[in-house]
């Protein structure tokens, strides 16, 4: 089997698994956190680090674009499709690039499922208590890690090798 096919099959399996993990945790959060107070999750002595707190977010990052369900669904679909296109077109050239896109796609699909099938609201449940921060979910973590690694890749790795976004044959 060709390397491209194996990498794409692995990427698709990871997308399904990561999206499944996200949805499984969200169903757990709905069943166990929705009608209760926060649950301490990580604590060192008297220092609370992370609590599990149920929140339904009808917006995007930090609640921005609240109530803009159609726009958020459209942006999510466009983002997932664009990342999917790049994954299949350029993913074979770099495992790191393919991993970044796999994480971004997984998170986009996970939150997209919520926006479409949970009344436009994304289920969030991870509350950082160490400092005042937003409540977020596993899909958000996938997207943030994917985008962070993608930025490192684009600015520090691909910029030196020009392996993804530039065709070396056309460099004079």
HUTARA-V422805 format. One record per residue. PSI is psi as a letter, one per 20 degrees, with the letter a starting at -180 (NA if undefined). Layout:
psi: [PSI & PSI]
//
This chain:
psi: [p & q & g & g & g & g & g & h & g & g & g & g & g & g & g & g & g & g & g & g & g & g & h & g & h & g & g & g & g & g & h & i & h & g & k & r & r & q & p & p & g & p & p & o & c & i & o & p & g & p & q & o & p & p & p & p & o & j & b & c & p & k & j & q & k & p & j & l & g & g & g & h & g & g & g & g & g & g & g & g & g & g & h & g & g & h & g & h & g & i & h & i & i & p & h & g & g & h & g & g & h & g & g & g & g & g & h & g & g & g & h & g & g & g & h & g & i & k & k & j & p & p & p & q & i & o & o & o & i & h & q & o & r & q & p & a & a & g & g & g & g & g & g & g & g & g & g & g & h & g & g & g & g & g & h & h & g & h & h & h & i & k & i & g & j & p & o & h & h & j & p & NA]
//
